[in-house]
Amino acid sequence: MPSIDDQEGKTVPAGLPSVIDAHVHIFPRSIFAAVWKWFEENAWRIRYQIPSAEVINFLLGHGIKHIVAYQYAHKPGISRGLNAYMTEKCKEYEGRVTGLATVLPGEKDAQEILQEAFDNGLAGLKLHSHVQCFDVNSRDMMPLYECCSVNKKPIVMHVGREPKSPAYHCDPYKLCNVEKLARVLLDFPDLKICVPHLGFDETAGYRKLIEKYDNLWVDTTMAISGYFPLEEEIDLGLYRPDRVMYGSDFPSIPYNWDREIKILQEMDLPSLVLEKILSGNAVDFFNL
């Protein structure tokens, strides 16, 4: 898909409340390089091909108040190393960066790896069904849900079906749908779950689901950018206002860093709703 050569702002636009970016990626340099290469070949050219320290410094330097950082393990045996890397970054930027753990569902000692990450201070779990090829209702997921629930840690799971790519090793349309996640929400009512990208491409279904379940949130990441064709026009005024979080997907984006912040500013949302989306709901979800 094409990149968009739009103009970036030097800071968060004036007049907005504090902004928490609830969806940022950092990786060790070698994995970041592989991610950039994969996107270049199979998705879009990432505009900001910069290492993790620059990712964090860029956003904080441009007026973002707080960052929630993610990684995901794409193969067994690397989760502990990634979690240690995330823990160190959180210590380095204490009070400005909140980091989530990763684990590969089904790998050996997955629950133990996750518990160690929580014991070391990581604030939740990030999973990506397209990359990690898990079904949310599979047996491998149950100990992870239980571990998060017992520790009162949230999960961010990319379980929307899009963006789909033939380069993935599984078919997201067979693994992901609204009905599958509804079962998890029902079985684990104390477990807070966020579905990124407003659940693209089932945005209408996830919008209805956050009305029904108090333990479900969504984030805006790339879904309000105008970059992807969507099943319905996104009107955040129709969404439950306490269940939508702003996220950028920085640096893995094909356009400027503040594109969606500017779009949110132009939506003419009530000031209280805008504050919740830009920061308040992330505070609640991640216990910041």
Residue frames as qw, qx, qy, qz and C-alpha x, y, z in Angstrom:
[[0.000, 0.888, 0.460, 0.000, 0.00, 0.00, 0.00],
 [0.382, 0.667, -0.033, 0.639, 1.19, 3.57, -0.60],
 [0.401, -0.341, -0.401, 0.750, 2.78, 5.93, 1.87],
 [0.035, 0.911, 0.374, 0.169, 1.22, 9.35, 2.50],
 [0.509, 0.149, -0.130, 0.837, 3.54, 12.32, 2.32],
 [0.237, -0.871, -0.333, -0.273, 1.62, 14.53, 4.72],
 [0.190, 0.627, -0.359, 0.665, 3.13, 17.25, 6.88],
 [0.622, -0.380, -0.616, 0.299, 3.90, 16.43, 10.49],
 [0.261, -0.912, -0.050, -0.314, 3.40, 18.82, 13.37],
 [0.320, 0.523, -0.580, 0.536, 6.17, 19.86, 15.72],
 [0.079, -0.066, 0.769, -0.631, 4.04, 19.18, 18.79],
 [0.038, 0.513, 0.853, -0.093, 0.56, 18.15, 19.93],
 [0.034, 0.586, 0.369, 0.721, -1.88, 20.73, 18.55],
 [0.020, -0.111, 0.417, -0.902, -2.72, 23.59, 20.88],
 [0.561, -0.149, 0.013, -0.814, -5.96, 23.44, 22.80],
 [0.788, -0.072, -0.578, -0.198, -6.01, 19.68, 23.30],
 [0.728, -0.620, 0.226, -0.187, -5.92, 17.90, 26.67],
 [0.290, -0.572, 0.761, 0.101, -2.93, 15.75, 27.60],
 [0.816, 0.341, -0.334, -0.327, -2.30, 12.93, 25.15],
 [0.579, -0.365, 0.729, -0.010, -1.36, 9.37, 26.07],
 [0.575, 0.404, -0.581, -0.410, -0.32, 7.25, 23.11],
 [0.751, -0.234, 0.516, -0.339, -1.70, 3.85, 24.07],
 [0.923, 0.259, 0.279, 0.057, -0.25, 1.93, 21.11],
 [0.182, 0.859, -0.468, -0.097, 3.49, 2.30, 20.41],
 [0.989, 0.067, -0.061, 0.114, 5.94, -0.38, 19.28],
 [0.045, -0.815, 0.577, -0.008, 9.52, -0.81, 20.42],
 [0.996, 0.050, -0.028, 0.062, 11.86, -3.72, 19.68],
 [0.599, -0.493, 0.402, 0.486, 15.54, -4.55, 19.92],
 [0.167, 0.657, -0.371, -0.635, 17.33, -3.18, 16.87],
 [0.067, -0.166, 0.908, 0.378, 17.68, -6.50, 15.01],
 [0.219, 0.473, 0.848, -0.096, 13.97, -7.31, 15.32],
 [0.219, 0.757, 0.161, -0.594, 12.99, -3.76, 14.35],
 [0.066, 0.488, -0.617, -0.614, 15.05, -4.13, 11.17],
 [0.095, 0.130, 0.963, 0.216, 13.23, -7.36, 10.33],
 [0.212, 0.652, 0.620, -0.381, 9.87, -5.68, 11.01],
 [0.176, 0.695, -0.161, -0.678, 10.73, -2.79, 8.65],
 [0.019, 0.267, -0.826, -0.497, 11.76, -5.26, 5.95],
 [0.167, 0.352, 0.921, -0.027, 8.56, -7.29, 6.34],
 [0.231, 0.737, 0.390, -0.502, 6.38, -4.20, 6.09],
 [0.095, 0.591, -0.431, -0.675, 8.30, -2.91, 3.07],
 [0.036, 0.125, -0.907, -0.400, 7.71, -6.19, 1.24],
 [0.106, -0.348, -0.929, -0.071, 4.17, -6.99, 2.37],
 [0.086, -0.753, -0.584, 0.292, 2.33, -3.90, 3.60],
 [0.195, 0.959, 0.080, 0.189, 3.68, -0.34, 3.35],
 [0.560, 0.349, -0.334, 0.673, 6.92, 1.54, 3.82],
 [0.497, -0.704, -0.392, 0.322, 7.25, 2.54, 7.45],
 [0.203, 0.907, 0.015, 0.368, 7.86, 6.27, 7.55],
 [0.295, -0.824, 0.399, -0.275, 9.75, 6.32, 10.86],
 [0.928, 0.076, -0.320, 0.174, 12.47, 3.68, 10.68],
 [0.004, 0.712, -0.458, 0.532, 14.15, 4.63, 13.94],
 [0.469, 0.008, -0.827, 0.309, 15.40, 2.61, 16.94],
 [0.437, -0.616, -0.654, 0.039, 13.47, 2.31, 20.19],
 [0.364, -0.459, -0.275, 0.762, 15.18, 5.11, 22.09],
 [0.018, -0.031, 0.293, 0.955, 14.45, 7.49, 19.23],
 [0.294, -0.484, -0.722, -0.398, 10.85, 6.28, 19.08],
 [0.429, -0.647, -0.545, 0.317, 10.33, 7.18, 22.72],
 [0.307, -0.391, -0.051, 0.867, 12.29, 10.44, 22.59],
 [0.005, 0.217, 0.518, 0.827, 10.48, 11.53, 19.42],
 [0.330, -0.618, -0.645, -0.306, 7.01, 11.14, 20.90],
 [0.464, -0.652, -0.385, 0.459, 7.87, 12.62, 24.29],
 [0.325, -0.252, 0.137, 0.901, 9.71, 15.44, 22.56],
 [0.092, -0.274, -0.523, -0.802, 6.66, 16.20, 20.43],
 [0.371, -0.259, 0.172, -0.875, 4.35, 16.63, 23.40],
 [0.747, -0.236, -0.572, -0.242, 3.01, 13.15, 24.12],
 [0.464, -0.676, 0.341, -0.460, 2.57, 12.92, 27.90],
 [0.594, -0.315, 0.723, -0.158, 2.90, 9.16, 28.29],
 [0.518, 0.372, -0.660, -0.397, 3.59, 6.13, 26.09],
 [0.834, -0.139, 0.481, -0.233, 2.28, 2.57, 26.35],
 [0.228, 0.599, -0.702, -0.310, 4.82, 0.34, 24.57],
 [0.931, 0.073, 0.245, -0.260, 4.27, -3.07, 22.98],
 [0.086, 0.461, -0.832, -0.295, 6.24, -5.97, 21.57],
 [0.916, 0.043, 0.149, -0.370, 5.16, -9.39, 20.36],
 [0.391, -0.404, 0.807, 0.181, 7.08, -12.66, 20.19],
 [0.682, 0.417, -0.288, -0.527, 6.81, -14.19, 16.73],
 [0.751, 0.195, -0.630, 0.003, 8.50, -17.48, 17.65],
 [0.813, -0.558, -0.164, 0.013, 9.14, -19.57, 20.78],
 [0.810, -0.139, -0.131, 0.555, 12.14, -18.88, 22.98],
 [0.340, 0.360, -0.001, 0.869, 12.40, -15.10, 22.65],
 [0.344, -0.790, -0.381, -0.336, 9.70, -13.87, 25.04],
 [0.655, -0.620, -0.191, 0.386, 11.90, -13.66, 28.13],
 [0.512, -0.045, 0.151, 0.845, 14.51, -11.61, 26.28],
 [0.005, 0.556, 0.385, 0.736, 11.90, -9.24, 24.88],
 [0.495, -0.780, -0.367, -0.114, 10.30, -8.82, 28.29],
 [0.646, -0.445, -0.085, 0.614, 13.68, -8.04, 29.85],
 [0.328, 0.223, 0.272, 0.877, 14.28, -5.46, 27.11],
 [0.222, -0.701, -0.413, -0.537, 10.91, -3.85, 27.77],
 [0.621, -0.686, -0.313, 0.214, 11.52, -3.79, 31.52],
 [0.563, -0.223, 0.028, 0.795, 14.80, -1.94, 31.04],
 [0.116, 0.419, 0.344, 0.832, 13.21, 0.64, 28.75],
 [0.412, -0.760, -0.417, -0.279, 10.48, 1.28, 31.31],
 [0.646, -0.569, -0.179, 0.476, 13.10, 1.79, 34.02],
 [0.456, 0.051, 0.189, 0.868, 15.06, 4.13, 31.76],
 [0.131, -0.348, -0.269, -0.888, 11.97, 6.25, 31.13],
 [0.210, -0.368, -0.827, 0.369, 10.30, 5.71, 34.49],
 [0.100, 0.575, 0.442, -0.681, 7.00, 7.52, 34.77],
 [0.309, 0.527, -0.261, -0.748, 6.84, 8.28, 31.04],
 [0.518, 0.239, -0.716, -0.401, 6.65, 4.79, 29.50],
 [0.729, -0.140, 0.539, -0.399, 4.45, 1.86, 30.50],
 [0.272, 0.384, -0.812, -0.345, 5.45, -1.46, 28.95],
 [0.893, -0.023, 0.127, -0.431, 3.46, -4.60, 28.24],
 [0.492, -0.339, 0.794, 0.111, 4.78, -8.15, 28.28],
 [0.672, 0.362, -0.438, -0.475, 4.80, -10.60, 25.41],
 [0.495, -0.205, 0.842, -0.060, 4.57, -14.37, 25.26],
 [0.390, 0.170, -0.694, -0.580, 3.85, -16.79, 22.44],
 [0.783, -0.119, 0.261, -0.552, 0.64, -18.68, 23.22],
 [0.984, 0.124, -0.064, -0.108, 1.40, -22.39, 23.50],
 [0.474, 0.592, -0.573, 0.310, 5.15, -22.06, 23.97],
 [0.704, -0.202, -0.601, 0.321, 6.80, -23.99, 26.81],
 [0.396, -0.382, -0.457, 0.699, 6.33, -22.33, 30.22],
 [0.073, 0.557, 0.337, 0.756, 4.18, -19.57, 28.72],
 [0.465, -0.801, -0.310, -0.214, 2.30, -18.86, 31.95],
 [0.715, -0.480, -0.088, 0.500, 5.54, -18.85, 33.97],
 [0.443, 0.197, 0.200, 0.852, 7.14, -16.43, 31.49],
 [0.133, -0.695, -0.335, -0.622, 4.16, -14.12, 31.78],
 [0.620, -0.738, -0.260, 0.061, 4.12, -14.24, 35.58],
 [0.665, -0.224, 0.000, 0.713, 7.82, -13.37, 35.65],
 [0.228, 0.421, 0.262, 0.838, 7.15, -10.36, 33.43],
 [0.381, -0.775, -0.313, -0.395, 4.39, -9.15, 35.75],
 [0.732, -0.570, -0.178, 0.327, 6.59, -9.70, 38.80],
 [0.560, -0.069, 0.116, 0.818, 9.23, -7.53, 37.10],
 [0.002, -0.511, -0.201, 0.836, 6.78, -4.68, 36.69],
 [0.051, -0.072, -0.624, -0.776, 5.29, -5.00, 33.21],
 [0.327, 0.128, 0.342, -0.871, 1.75, -3.71, 33.12],
 [0.773, 0.327, 0.241, -0.488, -0.16, -6.13, 30.90],
 [0.591, -0.036, 0.742, 0.315, 0.06, -8.49, 27.93],
 [0.426, 0.595, -0.237, -0.639, 0.20, -7.73, 24.21],
 [0.585, 0.069, 0.791, 0.164, -0.77, -10.42, 21.69],
 [0.369, 0.507, -0.324, -0.708, -1.17, -10.34, 17.90],
 [0.813, 0.147, 0.525, -0.202, -3.23, -13.15, 16.41],
 [0.702, 0.692, -0.114, -0.121, -2.06, -12.55, 12.83],
 [0.235, 0.717, -0.640, 0.143, 1.61, -12.86, 13.76],
 [0.256, -0.366, 0.829, -0.336, 1.32, -15.45, 16.53],
 [0.515, 0.023, -0.732, -0.446, -1.40, -17.55, 14.90],
 [0.008, 0.123, 0.878, -0.463, -3.58, -18.21, 17.94],
 [0.351, -0.524, -0.590, -0.504, -7.33, -18.61, 18.28],
 [0.217, -0.471, 0.361, -0.775, -8.69, -16.65, 21.28],
 [0.832, -0.263, 0.085, -0.480, -10.76, -19.68, 22.31],
 [0.746, 0.284, -0.594, 0.095, -7.90, -22.18, 22.15],
 [0.829, -0.477, -0.256, 0.143, -6.70, -24.17, 25.16],
 [0.638, 0.125, -0.167, 0.741, -3.32, -22.40, 25.01],
 [0.010, -0.576, -0.033, -0.817, -4.97, -19.08, 25.78],
 [0.628, -0.646, -0.379, -0.212, -6.74, -20.11, 28.99],
 [0.703, -0.401, -0.262, 0.526, -3.69, -20.00, 31.33],
 [0.313, 0.195, 0.053, 0.928, -2.75, -16.59, 29.91],
 [0.334, -0.614, -0.310, -0.645, -6.22, -15.21, 30.58],
 [0.732, -0.576, -0.359, 0.060, -6.12, -16.67, 34.08],
 [0.631, -0.132, -0.171, 0.745, -2.68, -15.22, 34.78],
 [0.074, 0.359, 0.124, 0.922, -3.77, -11.76, 33.67],
 [0.509, -0.618, -0.380, -0.464, -7.00, -12.00, 35.61],
 [0.752, -0.471, -0.351, 0.299, -5.34, -13.10, 38.85],
 [0.522, -0.145, -0.068, 0.838, -2.72, -10.36, 38.55],
 [0.130, 0.856, 0.365, -0.341, -5.31, -7.76, 37.51],
 [0.219, -0.421, 0.462, 0.750, -3.37, -7.01, 34.33],
 [0.627, 0.583, 0.141, -0.496, -5.07, -6.07, 31.03],
 [0.608, 0.041, 0.659, 0.440, -4.58, -7.69, 27.64],
 [0.373, 0.655, -0.184, -0.631, -4.28, -5.88, 24.32],
 [0.594, 0.053, 0.777, 0.202, -5.06, -8.39, 21.56],
 [0.317, 0.395, -0.424, -0.751, -5.01, -7.74, 17.83],
 [0.354, 0.182, 0.917, -0.025, -7.91, -10.02, 16.99],
 [0.515, 0.647, 0.076, -0.558, -9.58, -7.89, 14.34],
 [0.864, 0.250, 0.412, 0.144, -9.41, -9.70, 11.00],
 [0.564, 0.724, 0.058, 0.392, -7.61, -6.94, 9.11],
 [0.516, 0.651, -0.380, -0.407, -5.19, -5.93, 7.80],
 [0.928, -0.010, 0.373, 0.016, -4.82, -9.41, 6.35],
 [0.210, 0.744, -0.561, -0.295, -1.71, -10.41, 4.39],
 [0.954, 0.191, -0.217, -0.083, -0.77, -13.58, 2.48],
 [0.388, 0.560, -0.612, 0.402, 2.63, -13.22, 4.15],
 [0.545, -0.429, 0.509, -0.509, 1.17, -14.32, 7.48],
 [0.140, 0.204, -0.968, -0.045, 1.49, -18.01, 8.31],
 [0.108, 0.394, 0.876, -0.256, -2.21, -18.30, 9.17],
 [0.059, -0.500, -0.527, -0.685, -5.54, -16.94, 7.98],
 [0.058, -0.015, 0.467, -0.882, -6.84, -14.25, 10.40],
 [0.576, -0.094, -0.222, -0.781, -10.36, -14.77, 9.07],
 [0.742, -0.145, -0.648, -0.092, -10.30, -18.31, 10.50],
 [0.486, -0.089, -0.615, 0.614, -8.89, -17.19, 13.86],
 [0.057, -0.163, -0.304, 0.937, -10.60, -13.86, 14.56],
 [0.192, -0.507, -0.535, -0.648, -14.16, -12.64, 14.85],
 [0.327, -0.457, 0.203, -0.802, -16.46, -10.78, 17.22],
 [0.863, -0.298, -0.201, -0.355, -18.26, -13.93, 18.38],
 [0.795, 0.064, -0.471, 0.376, -15.02, -15.63, 19.43],
 [0.205, 0.304, -0.415, 0.832, -13.98, -12.68, 21.57],
 [0.560, -0.437, -0.041, -0.703, -17.45, -12.41, 23.11],
 [0.887, -0.224, -0.403, -0.007, -16.94, -15.88, 24.60],
 [0.572, 0.110, -0.438, 0.685, -13.75, -14.72, 26.31],
 [0.137, -0.388, 0.154, -0.898, -15.42, -11.59, 27.66],
 [0.752, -0.376, -0.197, -0.504, -18.21, -13.70, 29.09],
 [0.891, -0.138, -0.394, 0.177, -15.94, -16.37, 30.59],
 [0.575, -0.120, -0.290, 0.755, -13.48, -13.86, 32.11],
 [0.049, -0.886, -0.386, -0.251, -15.63, -10.92, 33.26],
 [0.461, -0.836, 0.029, 0.295, -12.85, -9.49, 35.47],
 [0.637, -0.110, 0.388, 0.657, -10.29, -9.45, 32.65],
 [0.228, 0.828, 0.017, -0.512, -9.85, -6.13, 30.84],
 [0.644, 0.157, 0.576, 0.478, -9.29, -6.57, 27.10],
 [0.212, 0.735, -0.095, -0.638, -8.54, -4.00, 24.41],
 [0.713, 0.371, 0.517, 0.295, -8.97, -4.73, 20.71],
 [0.208, -0.465, 0.230, 0.830, -6.83, -2.34, 18.62],
 [0.014, -0.023, 0.615, 0.788, -7.82, -0.66, 15.35],
 [0.554, 0.080, 0.170, -0.811, -11.47, -0.46, 16.50],
 [0.679, 0.071, 0.714, -0.157, -11.63, -4.16, 15.57],
 [0.460, 0.600, -0.369, -0.540, -11.01, -3.57, 11.87],
 [0.121, -0.134, -0.470, -0.864, -12.66, -4.94, 9.74],
 [0.336, -0.542, -0.762, -0.114, -15.58, -5.76, 12.06],
 [0.100, 0.172, -0.292, 0.936, -15.78, -2.24, 13.48],
 [0.544, -0.344, -0.188, -0.741, -19.58, -2.24, 13.77],
 [0.812, -0.254, -0.524, -0.037, -19.54, -5.54, 15.65],
 [0.545, -0.070, -0.487, 0.679, -16.94, -4.36, 18.15],
 [0.137, -0.300, 0.079, -0.941, -18.75, -1.06, 18.62],
 [0.717, -0.373, -0.288, -0.514, -21.80, -3.04, 19.71],
 [0.788, -0.132, -0.546, 0.253, -19.69, -5.34, 21.87],
 [0.288, 0.137, -0.438, 0.840, -18.29, -2.51, 24.02],
 [0.464, -0.351, -0.035, -0.813, -21.88, -1.52, 24.78],
 [0.860, -0.246, -0.356, -0.271, -22.61, -5.01, 26.06],
 [0.858, -0.201, -0.311, 0.357, -19.42, -5.86, 27.99],
 [0.256, -0.962, 0.086, -0.034, -17.83, -3.60, 30.60],
 [0.684, -0.499, 0.409, 0.341, -14.48, -5.41, 30.30],
 [0.670, 0.357, 0.422, 0.496, -13.88, -4.49, 26.64],
 [0.020, -0.803, 0.090, 0.589, -12.09, -1.44, 25.24],
 [0.742, 0.510, 0.273, 0.340, -10.97, -0.54, 21.70],
 [0.306, -0.599, 0.142, 0.726, -8.29, 1.79, 20.40],
 [0.466, 0.794, 0.090, -0.380, -8.33, 4.05, 17.36],
 [0.401, -0.512, 0.580, 0.490, -4.98, 2.97, 15.94],
 [0.114, -0.147, 0.710, 0.679, -4.92, 3.51, 12.15],
 [0.171, 0.492, 0.852, 0.053, -8.70, 3.07, 11.98],
 [0.118, 0.882, 0.351, -0.292, -9.56, 6.77, 11.86],
 [0.356, -0.477, 0.364, 0.716, -6.63, 7.75, 9.62],
 [0.600, 0.659, -0.002, -0.454, -8.49, 7.33, 6.33],
 [0.019, -0.544, 0.786, 0.294, -5.78, 4.92, 5.22],
 [0.137, 0.057, 0.985, 0.093, -7.86, 1.72, 5.07],
 [0.468, -0.219, -0.444, -0.732, -11.27, 1.15, 3.46],
 [0.171, -0.025, 0.802, -0.572, -13.70, 0.42, 6.30],
 [0.038, -0.406, -0.897, -0.172, -17.09, -1.31, 6.42],
 [0.131, -0.868, -0.477, -0.037, -18.65, 1.80, 7.97],
 [0.197, 0.702, -0.145, 0.669, -17.71, 5.45, 8.38],
 [0.526, -0.238, -0.608, 0.546, -16.21, 5.91, 11.83],
 [0.229, -0.712, -0.072, -0.660, -18.19, 8.28, 14.03],
 [0.390, 0.041, -0.735, 0.553, -16.65, 8.18, 17.50],
 [0.344, -0.188, 0.218, -0.894, -19.61, 10.18, 18.76],
 [0.819, -0.113, -0.294, -0.480, -21.60, 6.94, 18.44],
 [0.650, 0.116, -0.699, 0.275, -19.13, 4.95, 20.54],
 [0.663, -0.677, -0.301, 0.105, -19.29, 4.37, 24.26],
 [0.185, 0.906, -0.219, 0.311, -17.13, 7.31, 25.36],
 [0.494, -0.701, 0.491, -0.153, -15.39, 5.56, 28.26],
 [0.875, -0.067, 0.472, 0.088, -14.17, 2.62, 26.15],
 [0.705, 0.649, 0.070, 0.276, -12.17, 4.19, 23.29],
 [0.543, -0.660, 0.188, 0.484, -8.44, 4.99, 23.55],
 [0.438, 0.854, -0.249, -0.131, -6.17, 6.91, 21.23],
 [0.736, -0.336, 0.472, 0.350, -3.19, 5.01, 19.82],
 [0.272, 0.779, -0.316, -0.468, -0.88, 5.76, 16.91],
 [0.962, 0.180, 0.156, 0.136, 0.92, 2.48, 16.04],
 [0.200, 0.895, -0.390, 0.079, 4.06, 4.62, 15.93],
 [0.025, 0.601, -0.370, -0.708, 6.57, 4.10, 14.41],
 [0.353, 0.071, 0.879, 0.312, 5.04, 1.44, 12.12],
 [0.368, 0.730, 0.448, -0.362, 2.92, 3.88, 10.12],
 [0.548, 0.317, 0.464, 0.620, 2.96, 5.15, 6.51],
 [0.039, 0.825, 0.249, 0.506, 2.03, 8.76, 7.37],
 [0.105, 0.567, -0.393, 0.716, 2.89, 11.46, 9.90],
 [0.275, -0.048, -0.829, 0.485, 2.93, 10.77, 13.64],
 [0.146, 0.260, 0.497, -0.815, 0.11, 13.16, 14.54],
 [0.223, -0.133, -0.646, -0.718, -2.32, 12.42, 11.69],
 [0.397, -0.482, -0.770, -0.131, -4.98, 10.85, 13.94],
 [0.251, -0.451, -0.448, 0.730, -4.59, 13.45, 16.69],
 [0.090, 0.161, -0.204, -0.961, -5.46, 16.14, 14.15],
 [0.356, -0.256, -0.732, -0.522, -8.41, 14.08, 12.91],
 [0.363, -0.492, -0.732, 0.301, -9.67, 13.65, 16.48],
 [0.124, -0.354, -0.208, 0.903, -9.40, 17.40, 16.99],
 [0.222, 0.061, -0.406, -0.884, -11.53, 17.99, 13.90],
 [0.221, -0.302, -0.914, -0.158, -14.29, 15.55, 14.96],
 [0.324, -0.419, -0.002, -0.848, -16.04, 18.17, 17.09],
 [0.598, -0.318, -0.729, 0.099, -16.41, 15.76, 20.00],
 [0.460, -0.855, -0.095, -0.221, -17.50, 17.09, 23.40],
 [0.119, 0.759, -0.546, 0.334, -14.47, 18.19, 25.40],
 [0.641, -0.415, 0.570, -0.303, -14.99, 15.53, 28.07],
 [0.950, 0.236, 0.199, -0.047, -15.24, 12.77, 25.46],
 [0.582, 0.718, -0.306, 0.228, -12.08, 14.00, 23.72],
 [0.203, -0.694, 0.599, -0.344, -10.21, 14.03, 27.03],
 [0.843, -0.179, 0.460, -0.214, -11.30, 10.47, 27.73],
 [0.894, 0.441, 0.041, 0.070, -10.18, 9.24, 24.30],
 [0.426, 0.766, -0.357, 0.321, -6.84, 11.07, 24.39],
 [0.174, 0.462, -0.708, 0.505, -5.85, 10.10, 27.92],
 [0.546, -0.325, 0.416, -0.651, -8.52, 9.31, 30.51],
 [0.951, 0.039, -0.046, -0.303, -9.56, 5.91, 29.21],
 [0.692, 0.399, -0.534, 0.276, -5.92, 4.76, 28.94],
 [0.120, -0.470, 0.599, -0.637, -5.38, 5.77, 32.57],
 [0.772, -0.165, 0.293, -0.540, -8.32, 3.58, 33.56],
 [0.937, 0.239, -0.213, -0.138, -7.44, 0.63, 31.34],
 [0.697, 0.364, -0.479, 0.390, -3.73, 0.43, 32.17],
 [0.648, -0.692, -0.261, 0.182, -4.05, 1.65, 35.77],
 [0.523, 0.458, -0.127, 0.708, -1.63, 4.50, 35.07]]
